[in-house]
Amino acid sequence: MIRLIVPCKEYLRSYTEAYGEYVKNNVITYSFTDASSCDVFEKFDRYRNERELPPDRVGEDKYWLADDEKTYFIGEISIRHRLNDALLLRGGHIGYGIRYSEWNRGYGTMMLALALEKAKEMRISPVLITCNDDNLASARVIEKNGFTLENKIMTIDPHTGEESLTRRYLKELL
């Protein structure tokens, strides 16, 4: 069964493999945490409970899309508790990534739909989600989940430091 789970040690090996796929394929649109550099579960718990966060960060709940039958990590999605000034422009309430070997199989659309149920339970509405203008696969995932394009704005890409066009989408949940 494929479902959203709270990150757990049972899937850590598969999560670490997915991190390696991102590194090998130079994926920078979303970053999995390098489990060899920190205790990912402690880090995720700090964010979930908003303890000892860097000044520019907000609390968030992380979920993993997992295949229970294979103990296989497919993707990660973060639901931010609130927005700061930077997230209002780029990032929004939700960020997600699908492991590279599972791209283009519908998992992003499925994972976002499941996460919207969690966001609704958290009483987050409207939900803001963004993507790079040239990330057409992510734009399709967002649009398939009923988001409306609010606008496109120029932002600074945190990975490259260069200006890029960002799509900003909204959806009412409540």
Contact map, one row per residue, 1 for C-alpha under 8 A:
111000000000000000000000000000000000000000000000000000000000000000111000000000000000000000000000000000000000000000000000000000000000000000000000000000000000000000000000000000
111100000000000000000000000000000000000000000000000000000000000011110000000000000000000000000000000000000000000000000000000000000000000000000000000000000000000000000000000000
111110000000000000000000000000000000000000000000000000000000000011110000000000000000000000000000000000000000000000000000000000000000000000000000000000000000000000000000000000
011111000000000000000000000000000000000000000000000000000000001111000000000000000000000000000000000000000000001001100000000000000000000000000000000000000000000000000000000000
001111100000000000000000000000000000000000000000000000000000001111000000000000000000000000000000000000000000000000000000000000000000000000000000000000000000000000000000000000
000111110000000000000000000000000000000000000000000000000000011100000000000000000000000000000000000000000000000000000000000000000000000000000000000000000000000000000000000000
000011111010000000000000000000000000000010000000000000000000011100000000000000000000000000000000000000000000000000000000000000000000000000000000000000000000000000000000000000
000001111111000000000000000000000000000010000000000000000000000000000000000000000000000000000000000000000000000000000000000000000000000000000000000000000000000000000000000000
000000111111100000000000000000000000000000000000000000000000000000000000000000000000000000000000000000000000000000000000000000000000000000000000000000000000000000000000000000
000000011111100000000000000000000000000000000000000000000000000000000010000000000000000000000000000000000000000000000000000000000000000000000000000000000000000000000000000000
000000111111111000000000000000000000000000000000000000000000000000000011100000000000000000000000000000000000000000000000000000000000000000000000000000000000000000000000000000
000000011111111100000000000000000000000000000000000000000000000000000000000000000000000000000000000000000000000000000000000000000000000000000000000000000000000000000000000000
000000001111111110000000000000000000000000000000000000000000000000000000000000000000000000000000000000000000000000000000000000000000000000000000000000000000000000000000000000
000000000011111111000000000000000000000000000000000000000000000000000011100000000000000000000000000000000000000000000000000000000000000000000000000000000000000000000000000000
000000000011111111100000000000000000000000000000000000000000000000000001100000000000000000000000000000000000000000000000000000000000000000000000000000000000000000000000000000
000000000001111111110000000000000110000000000000000000000000000000000000000000000000000000000000000000000000000000000000000000000000000000000000000000000000000000000000000000
000000000000111111111000000000000000000000000000000000000000000000000000000000000000000000000000000000000000000000000000000000000000000000000000000000000000000000000000000000
000000000000011111111100000000010000000000000000000000000000000000000000110000000000000000000000001100000000000000000000000000000000000000000000000000000000000000000000000000
000000000000001111111110000000111100000000000000000000000000000000000000000000000000000000000000001000000000000000000000000000000000000000000000000000000000000000000000000000
000000000000000111111111000000000000000000000000000000000000000000000000000000000000000000000000000000000000000000000000000000000000000000000000000000000000000000000000000000
000000000000000011111111100000000000000000000000000000000000000000000000000000000000000000000000001110000000000000000000000000000000000000000000000000000000000000000000000000
000000000000000001111111111100100000000000000000000000000000000000000000000000000000000000000000001100000000000000000000000000000000000000000000000000000000000000000000000000
000000000000000000111111111000000000000000000000000000000000000000000000000000000000000000000000000000000000000000000000000000000000000000000000000000000000000000000000000000
000000000000000000011111110000000000000000000000000000000000000000000000000000000000000000000000000000000000000000000000000000000000000000000000000000000000000000000000000000
000000000000000000001111111000000000000000000000000000000000000000000000000000000000000000000000000100000000000000000000000000000000000000000000000000000000000000000000000000
000000000000000000000111111100000000000000000000000000000000000000000000000000000000000000000000000000000000000000000000000000000000000000000000000000000000000000000000000000
000000000000000000000110111111100000000000000000000000000000000000000000000000000000000000000000000000000000000000000000000000000000000000000000000000000000000000000000000000
000000000000000000000100011111100000000000000000000000000000000000000000000000000000000000000000000000000000000000000000000000000000000000000000000000000000001000000000000000
000000000000000000000000001111100000000000000000000000000000000000000000000000000000000000000000100000000000000000000000000000000000000000000000000000000000000000000000000000
000000000000000000000000001111110000000000000000000000000000000000000000000000000000000000000011100000000000000000000000000000000000000000000000000000000000000000000000000000
000000000000000000100100001111111000000000000000000000000000000000000000000000000000000000000000100000000000000000000000000000000000000000000000000000000000000000000000000000
000000000000000001100000000001111100000000000000000000000000000000000000000100000000000000000000100000000000000000000000000000000000000000000000000000000000000000000000000000
000000000000000000100000000000111110000100000000000000000000000000000000000000000000000000000000000000000000000000000000000000000000000000000000000000000000000000000000000000
000000000000000100100000000000011111110100000000000000000000000000000000000000000000000000000000000000000000000000000000000000000000000000000000000000000000000000000000000000
000000000000000100000000000000001111111100000000000000000000000000000000000000000000000000000000000000000000000000000000000000000000000000000000000000000000000000000000000000
000000000000000000000000000000000111111000000000000000000000000000000000000000000000000000000000000000000000000000000000000000000000000000000000000000000000000000000000000000
000000000000000000000000000000000111111000000000000000000000000000000000000000000000000000000000000000000000000000000000000000000000000000000000000000000000000000000000000000
000000000000000000000000000000000111111100100000000000000000000000000000000000000000000000000000000000000000000000000000000000000000000000000000000000000000000000000000000000
000000000000000000000000000000000011111111100000000000000000000000000000000000000000000000000000000000000000000000000000000000000000000000000000000000000000000000000000000000
000000000000000000000000000000001110011111110000000000000000000000000000000000000000000000000000000000000000000000000000000000000000000000000000000000000000000000000000000000
000000110000000000000000000000000000001111111000000000000000000000000000000000000000000000000000000000000000000000000000000000000000000000000000000000000000000000000000000000
000000000000000000000000000000000000001111111100000000000000000000000000000000000000000000000000000000000000000000000000000000000000000000000000000000000000000000000000000000
000000000000000000000000000000000000011111111110000000000000000000000000000000000000000000000000000000000000000000000000000000000000000000000000000000000000000000000000000000
000000000000000000000000000000000000000111111111000000000000110000000000000000000000000000000000000000000000000000000000000000000000000000000000000000000000000000000000000000
000000000000000000000000000000000000000011111111100000000000000000000000000000000000000000000000000000000000000000000000000000000000000000000000000000000000000000000000000000
000000000000000000000000000000000000000001111111111110000000000000000000000000000000000000000000000000000000000000000000000000000000000000000000000000000000000000000000000000
000000000000000000000000000000000000000000111111111010000111100000000000000000000000000000000000000000000000000000000000000000000000000000000000000000000000000000000000000000
000000000000000000000000000000000000000000011111110000000011110000000000000000000000000000000000000000000000000000000000000000000000000000000000000000000000000000000000000000
000000000000000000000000000000000000000000001111111000000010000000000000000000000000000000000000000000000000000000000000000000000000000000000000000000000000000000000000000000
000000000000000000000000000000000000000000000111111110000111000000000000000000000000000000000000000000000000000000000000000000000000000000000000000000000000000000000000000000
000000000000000000000000000000000000000000000110111110000000000000000000000000000000000000000000000000000000000000000000000000000000000000000000000000000000000000000000000000
000000000000000000000000000000000000000000000100011111000000000000000000000000000000000000000000000000000000000000000000000000000000000000000000000000000000000000000000000000
000000000000000000000000000000000000000000000110011111101110000000000000000000000000000000000000000000000000000000000000000000000000000000000000000000000000000000000000000000
000000000000000000000000000000000000000000000000000111111000000000000000000000000000000000000000000000000000000000000000000000000000000000000000000000000000000000000000000000
000000000000000000000000000000000000000000000000000011111000000000000000000000000000000000000000000000000000000000000000000000000000000000000000000000000000000000000000000000
000000000000000000000000000000000000000000000000000001111100000000000000000000000001000000000000000000000000000000000000000000000000000000000000000000000000000000000000000000
000000000000000000000000000000000000000000000000000011111110000000000000000000000001000000000000000000000000000000000000000000000000000000000000000000000000000000000000000000
000000000000000000000000000000000000000000000010010010011111000000000000000000011111000000000000000000000000000000000000000000000000000000000000000000000000000000000000000000
000000000000000000000000000000000000000000000011110010001111100000000000000000011100000000000000000000000000000000000000000000000000000000000000000000000000000000000000000000
000000000000000000000000000000000000000000000011010000000111110000000000000001111000000000000000000000000000000000000000000000000000000000000000000000000000000000000000000000
000000000000000000000000000000000000000000010011000000000011111000000000000001111000000000000000000000000000000000000000000000000000000000000000000000000000000000000000000000
000001100000000000000000000000000000000000010001000000000001111100000000000111100000000000000000000000000000000000000000000000000000000000000000000000000000000000000000000000
000111100000000000000000000000000000000000000000000000000000111110000000000111000000000000000000000000000000000000000000000000000000000000000000000000000000000000000000000000
000111100000000000000000000000000000000000000000000000000000011111000000111110000000000000000000000000000000000000000000000000000000000000000000000000000000000000000000000000
011110000000000000000000000000000000000000000000000000000000001111100000111110000000000000000000000000000000001000000000000000000000000000000000000000000000000000000000000000
011110000000000000000000000000000000000000000000000000000000000111110011111000000000000000000000000000000000000000000000000000000000000000000000000000000000000000000000000000
111000000000000000000000000000000000000000000000000000000000000011111111110000000000000000000000000000000000000000000000000000000000000000000000000000000000000000000000000000
111000000000000000000000000000000000000000000000000000000000000001111111000000000000000000000000000000000000000000000000000000000000000000000000000000000000000000000000000000
100000000000000000000000000000000000000000000000000000000000000000111111000000000000000000000000000000000000000000000000000000000000000000000000000000000000000000000000000000
000000000000000000000000000000000000000000000000000000000000000000111111000000000000000000000000000000000000000000000000000000000000000000000000000000000000000000000000000000
000000000110010000000000000000000000000000000000000000000000000001111111100000000000000000000000000000000000000000000000000000000000000000000000000000000000000000000000000000
000000000010011000000000000000000000000000000000000000000000000001111111110000000000000000000000000000000000000000000000000000000000000000000000000000000000000000000000000000
000000000010011001000000000000000000000000000000000000000000000111100011111000000000000000000000001000000000000000000000000000000000000000000000000000000000000000000000000000
000000000000000001000000000000000000000000000000000000000000000111100001111100000000000000000000011001000010000000000000000000000000000000000000000000000000000000000000000000
000000000000000000000000000000000000000000000000000000000000000111000000111110000000000000000001111000000011001000000000000000000000000000000000000000000000000000000000000000
000000000000000000000000000000010000000000000000000000000000011110000000011111000000000000000001110000000000000000000000000000000000000000000000000000000000000000000000000000
000000000000000000000000000000000000000000000000000000000000011110000000001111100000000000000111100000000000001100100000000000000000000000000000000000000000000000000000000000
000000000000000000000000000000000000000000000000000000000001111000000000000111110000000000001111000000000000000000000000000000000000000000000000000000000000000000000000000000
000000000000000000000000000000000000000000000000000000000001110000000000000011111000000000001110000000000000000000100010000000000000000000000000000000000000000000000000000000
000000000000000000000000000000000000000000000000000000000111100000000000000001111110000000011100000000000000000000000000000000000000000000000000000000000000000000000000000000
000000000000000000000000000000000000000000000000000000000111100000000000000000111110000000001000000000000000000000000000000100000000000000000000000000000000000000000000000000
000000000000000000000000000000000000000000000000000000000110000000000000000000011111000000001000000000000000000000000000000000000000000000000000000000000000000000000000000000
000000000000000000000000000000000000000000000000000000000100000000000000000000011111111100011000000000000000000000000000000000000000000000000000000000000000000000000000000000
000000000000000000000000000000000000000000000000000000011100000000000000000000000111111100000000000000000000000000000000000000000000000000000000000000000000000000000000000000
000000000000000000000000000000000000000000000000000000000000000000000000000000000011111110000000000000000000000000000000000000000000000000000000000000000000000000000000000000
000000000000000000000000000000000000000000000000000000000000000000000000000000000011111111100000000000000000000000000000000000000000000000000000000000000000000000000000000000
000000000000000000000000000000000000000000000000000000000000000000000000000000000011111111111000000000000000000000000000000000000000000000000000000000000000000000000000000000
000000000000000000000000000000000000000000000000000000000000000000000000000000000011111111110000000000000000000000000000000000010000000000000000000000000000000000000000000000
000000000000000000000000000000000000000000000000000000000000000000000000000000000000111111110000000000000000000000000000000000000000000000000000000000001010000000000001000000
000000000000000000000000000000000000000000000000000000000000000000000000000000000000011111110000000000000000000000000000000000000110000000000000000000000010000000000101000000
000000000000000000000000000000000000000000000000000000000000000000000000000000000000011111111110000000000000000000000000000000001110000000000000000000000000000000000000000000
000000000000000000000000000000000000000000000000000000000000000000000000000000010010001111111110000000000000000000000000000000111100000000000000000000000000000000000000000000
000000000000000000000000000000000000000000000000000000000000000000000000000001111110001000111110000000000000000000000000000000111000000000000000000000000000000000000000000000
000000000000000000000000000000000000000000000000000000000000000000000000000011110000000000111111000000000000000000000000000000111000000000000000000000000000000000000000000000
000000000000000000000000000001000000000000000000000000000000000000000000000011100000000000111111100000000000000000000000000000001000000000000000000000000000000000000000000000
000000000000000000000000000001000000000000000000000000000000000000000000001111000000000000000111110000000001000100000000000000000000000000000000000000000000000000000000000000
000000000000000000000000000011110000000000000000000000000000000000000000001110000000000000000011111000000001000000000000000000000000000000000000000000000000000000000000000000
000000000000000000000000000000000000000000000000000000000000000000000000011100000000000000000001111101100011000000000000000000000000000000000000000000000000000000000000000000
000000000000000001101100000000000000000000000000000000000000000000000000111000000000000000000000111111100000000000000000000000000000000000000000000000000000000000000000000000
000000000000000001001100100000000000000000000000000000000000000000000000000000000000000000000000011111100000000000000000000000000000000000000000000000000000000000000000000000
000000000000000000001000000000000000000000000000000000000000000000000000000000000000000000000000001111100000000000000000000000000000000000000000000000000000000000000000000000
000000000000000000000000000000000000000000000000000000000000000000000000010000000000000000000000011111111010000000000000000000000000000000000000000000000000000000000000000000
000000000000000000000000000000000000000000000000000000000000000000000000000000000000000000000000011111111110000000000000000000000000000000000000000000000000000000000000000000
000000000000000000000000000000000000000000000000000000000000000000000000000000000000000000000000000001111110000000000000000000000000000010000000000000000000000000000000000000
000000000000000000000000000000000000000000000000000000000000000000000000000000000000000000000000000001111111000000000000000000000000000000000000000000000000000000000000000000
000000000000000000000000000000000000000000000000000000000000000000000000000000000000000000000000000000111111110000000000000000000000000000000000000000000000000000000000000000
000000000000000000000000000000000000000000000000000000000000000000000000011000000000000000000000010001111111111000000000000000000000000000000000000000000000000000000000000000
000000000000000000000000000000000000000000000000000000000000000000000000001000000000000000000001110000001111111100000000000000000000000001001000000000000000000000000000000000
000000000000000000000000000000000000000000000000000000000000000000000000000000000000000000000000000000000111111110000000000000000000000000001101100000000000000000000000000000
000000000000000000000000000000000000000000000000000000000000000000000000000000000000000000000000000000000111111111000000000000000000000000000000000000000000000000000000000000
000100000000000000000000000000000000000000000000000000000000000010000000001010000000000000000000000000000011111111100000000000000000000000000000000000000000000000000000000000
000000000000000000000000000000000000000000000000000000000000000000000000000010000000000000000001000000000001111111110000000000000000000000001100100000000000000000000000000000
000000000000000000000000000000000000000000000000000000000000000000000000000000000000000000000000000000000000111111111000000000000000000000000000100000000000000000000000000000
000100000000000000000000000000000000000000000000000000000000000000000000000000000000000000000000000000000000011111111100000000000000000000000000000000000000000000000000000000
000100000000000000000000000000000000000000000000000000000000000000000000000010100000000000000000000000000000001111111110000000000000000000000000000000000000000000000000000000
000000000000000000000000000000000000000000000000000000000000000000000000000000000000000000000000000000000000000111111111000000000000000000000000000000000000000000000000000010
000000000000000000000000000000000000000000000000000000000000000000000000000000000000000000000000000000000000000011111111100000000000000000000000000000000000000000000000000000
000000000000000000000000000000000000000000000000000000000000000000000000000000000000000000000000000000000000000001111111110000000000000000000000000000000000000000000000000000
000000000000000000000000000000000000000000000000000000000000000000000000000000100000000000000000000000000000000000111111111110100000000000000000000000000000000000000000000000
000000000000000000000000000000000000000000000000000000000000000000000000000000000000000000000000000000000000000000011111111110000000000000000000000000000000000000000000000011
000000000000000000000000000000000000000000000000000000000000000000000000000000000000000000000000000000000000000000001111111100000000000000000000000000000000000000000000000000
000000000000000000000000000000000000000000000000000000000000000000000000000000000000000000000000000000000000000000000111111100000000000000000000000000000000000000000000000000
000000000000000000000000000000000000000000000000000000000000000000000000000000000000000000000000000000000000000000000011111110000000000000000000000000000000000000000000000001
000000000000000000000000000000000000000000000000000000000000000000000000000000001000000000000000000000000000000000000011111111100000000000000000000000000000000000000000000011
000000000000000000000000000000000000000000000000000000000000000000000000000000000000000000000000000000000000000000000011001111100000000000000000000000000000000000000000001111
000000000000000000000000000000000000000000000000000000000000000000000000000000000000000000000000000000000000000000000000000111110000000000000000000000000000000000000000011111
000000000000000000000000000000000000000000000000000000000000000000000000000000000000000000011100000000000000000000000010000111111000000000000000000000000000000000000000011110
000000000000000000000000000000000000000000000000000000000000000000000000000000000000000100011100000000000000000000000000000001111100000000000000000000000000000000000001111000
000000000000000000000000000000000000000000000000000000000000000000000000000000000000000000111110000000000000000000000000000000111110000000000100000000000000000000000001110000
000000000000000000000000000000000000000000000000000000000000000000000000000000000000000001110000000000000000000000000000000000011111000000000000000000000000000000000111100000
000000000000000000000000000000000000000000000000000000000000000000000000000000000000000001100000000000000000000000000000000000001111101001100000000000000000000000000111000000
000000000000000000000000000000000000000000000000000000000000000000000000000000000000000000000000000000000000000000000000000000000111111000000000000000000000000000011110000000
000000000000000000000000000000000000000000000000000000000000000000000000000000000000000000000000000000000000000000000000000000000011111100100000000000010000000000011110000000
000000000000000000000000000000000000000000000000000000000000000000000000000000000000000000000000000000000000000000000000000000000001111100000000000000000000000000000000000000
000000000000000000000000000000000000000000000000000000000000000000000000000000000000000000000000000000000000000000000000000000000011111111100000000000000000000000000000000000
000000000000000000000000000000000000000000000000000000000000000000000000000000000000000000000000000000000000000000000000000000000000111111110000000000000000000000000000000000
000000000000000000000000000000000000000000000000000000000000000000000000000000000000000000000000000000010000000000000000000000000000001111111000000000000000000000000000000000
000000000000000000000000000000000000000000000000000000000000000000000000000000000000000000000000000000000001000000000000000000000010001111111100000000000000000000000000000000
000000000000000000000000000000000000000000000000000000000000000000000000000000000000000000000000000000000000000000000000000000000010101111111110000000000000000000000000000000
000000000000000000000000000000000000000000000000000000000000000000000000000000000000000000000000000000000000000000000000000000000000000111111111000000000000000000000000000000
000000000000000000000000000000000000000000000000000000000000000000000000000000000000000000000000000000000001100100000000000000000000000011111111100000000000000000000000000000
000000000000000000000000000000000000000000000000000000000000000000000000000000000000000000000000000000000000100100000000000000001000000001111111111000000000000000000000100000
000000000000000000000000000000000000000000000000000000000000000000000000000000000000000000000000000000000000000000000000000000000000000000111111111100000000000000000000000000
000000000000000000000000000000000000000000000000000000000000000000000000000000000000000000000000000000000000100000000000000000000000000000011111111000000000000000000000000000
000000000000000000000000000000000000000000000000000000000000000000000000000000000000000000000000000000000000100110000000000000000000000000001111111000000000000000000000000000
000000000000000000000000000000000000000000000000000000000000000000000000000000000000000000000000000000000000000000000000000000000000000000000111111100000000000000000000001000
000000000000000000000000000000000000000000000000000000000000000000000000000000000000000000000000000000000000000000000000000000000000000000000111111110000000000000000000111000
000000000000000000000000000000000000000000000000000000000000000000000000000000000000000000000000000000000000000000000000000000000000000000000010011111000000000000000000111000
000000000000000000000000000000000000000000000000000000000000000000000000000000000000000000000000000000000000000000000000000000000000000000000000001111100000000000000011110000
000000000000000000000000000000000000000000000000000000000000000000000000000000000000000000000000000000000000000000000000000000000000000000000000000111110000000000000011110000
000000000000000000000000000000000000000000000000000000000000000000000000000000000000000000000000000000000000000000000000000000000000000000000000000011111000000000000011100000
000000000000000000000000000000000000000000000000000000000000000000000000000000000000000000000000000000000000000000000000000000000000100000000000000001111100000000001111000000
000000000000000000000000000000000000000000000000000000000000000000000000000000000000000010000000000000000000000000000000000000000000000000000000000000111110000000001111000000
000000000000000000000000000000000000000000000000000000000000000000000000000000000000000000000000000000000000000000000000000000000000000000000000000000011111000000111100000000
000000000000000000000000000000000000000000000000000000000000000000000000000000000000000011000000000000000000000000000000000000000000000000000000000000001111100000111100000000
000000000000000000000000000000000000000000000000000000000000000000000000000000000000000000000000000000000000000000000000000000000000000000000000000000000111110011110000000000
000000000000000000000000000000000000000000000000000000000000000000000000000000000000000000000000000000000000000000000000000000000000000000000000000000000011111111110000000000
000000000000000000000000000000000000000000000000000000000000000000000000000000000000000000000000000000000000000000000000000000000000000000000000000000000001111111000000000000
000000000000000000000000000100000000000000000000000000000000000000000000000000000000000000000000000000000000000000000000000000000000000000000000000000000000111110000000000000
000000000000000000000000000000000000000000000000000000000000000000000000000000000000000000000000000000000000000000000000000000000000000000000000000000000000111111000000000000
000000000000000000000000000000000000000000000000000000000000000000000000000000000000000000000000000000000000000000000000000000000000000000000000000000000001111111100000000000
000000000000000000000000000000000000000000000000000000000000000000000000000000000000000000000000000000000000000000000000000000000000000000000000000000000001110111110000000000
000000000000000000000000000000000000000000000000000000000000000000000000000000000000000000000000000000000000000000000000000000000000000000000000000000000111100011111000000000
000000000000000000000000000000000000000000000000000000000000000000000000000000000000000000000000000000000000000000000000000000000001100000000000000000000111100001111100000000
000000000000000000000000000000000000000000000000000000000000000000000000000000000000000000000000000000000000000000000000000000000001100000000000000000011110000000111110000000
000000000000000000000000000000000000000000000000000000000000000000000000000000000000000001000000000000000000000000000000000000000111100000000000000000011110000000011111000000
000000000000000000000000000000000000000000000000000000000000000000000000000000000000000000000000000000000000000000000000000000000111100000000000000011111000000000001111100000
000000000000000000000000000000000000000000000000000000000000000000000000000000000000000011000000000000000000000000000000000000011110000000000000000011111000000000000111110000
000000000000000000000000000000000000000000000000000000000000000000000000000000000000000000000000000000000000000000000000000000011100000000000100001111100000000000000011111000
000000000000000000000000000000000000000000000000000000000000000000000000000000000000000000000000000000000000000000000000000001111000000000000000001111000000000000000001111100
000000000000000000000000000000000000000000000000000000000000000000000000000000000000000000000000000000000000000000000000000011110000000000000000011100000000000000000000111110
000000000000000000000000000000000000000000000000000000000000000000000000000000000000000000000000000000000000000000000000000011100000000000000000000000000000000000000000011111
000000000000000000000000000000000000000000000000000000000000000000000000000000000000000000000000000000000000000000010001000111100000000000000000000000000000000000000000001111
000000000000000000000000000000000000000000000000000000000000000000000000000000000000000000000000000000000000000000000001001111000000000000000000000000000000000000000000000111
